Amino acid sequence: MANFDQELDATGLNCPLPILRAKKALATLATGQTLRVVSTDPGSVKDFDAFAKQTGNTLVESKQEAGKYLFLIKKNV
């Protein structure tokens, strides 16, 4: 997985909490920085794809590994 500036552990949280916490975490990052989110909610795959499109950020990577969902979101705005 690529480098990231901050990690958000959203394991055990269900929709919409992973998205809400990611939104808060992204607000603390500078433009161009990357947030890594770890989630256990299967719905988060579609949620983060939609979230990135709606907010103008880039979903750099989305993958499943050892029962967890990993996302890299680059802050564009």
N, C-alpha and C positions, 0 to 999 in steps of 0.2 A: 504494500500500500504506500502511496506517495506521502510526502512530508505534510505535516499539518501544524497549525499554530496553536490550536486549542482543541481539547477533546470534551465531548459531552456524553456522559453515561446515562442513557435513557432506558436501560434495561429494566424490565418489569413494569414499565409505563405503557398505557394504552392510548390510542388516538383520543383526543388531539394533543396530549401532553408532550410527546416527543417533538412535534412541530412547534408548539408554543415555547418550549425550552430552547429549541434551536434558534428561534427568532430572537429571543432574549440574548443568547450567547453571541449571535452574529452582530447584534447591535454594539457589542463591546469590541469588536474587531475592526481593524482598519481595512479600507478597500484593498483588495488583492490578497488578503490573508485567507486561510483555509480552516474550516471547522470540520472536525471528524465527529460523527455521531454514531454511537453504538446503541442499537435497539433490538428488542426481542418481539416487537409487534409486527406480524406479517403484513398488516395494512400499511405500515410505514413506507414500504417500497413505492406504492402508488402515491402516497401522501407527499413524500419528499420530491418526487418527480414533479408533481403539480406545484408544490411550494416553490421550487427553484424557478419554474416558468412564471409564476405569478409575481414573484418578488424581484425578478431580474438577476438573480444569482445563478451561478453555474453548478450543476450537479456533476462534479468531476468524475466521481466513481460511486457505484452502487453495487454491492455484492453481498452474498450470504456466505458465512463462514462459521462452522461449528455451532449451528443453531442460532447465530446472531446475524443481524443485518447491519452492514457497515456502509456509511455514507461519507463522502467528502464533498463539502459545499464551499465553493470559492465565493467570497463576498465581492460583488461587482459594484454595488451602489451604497 
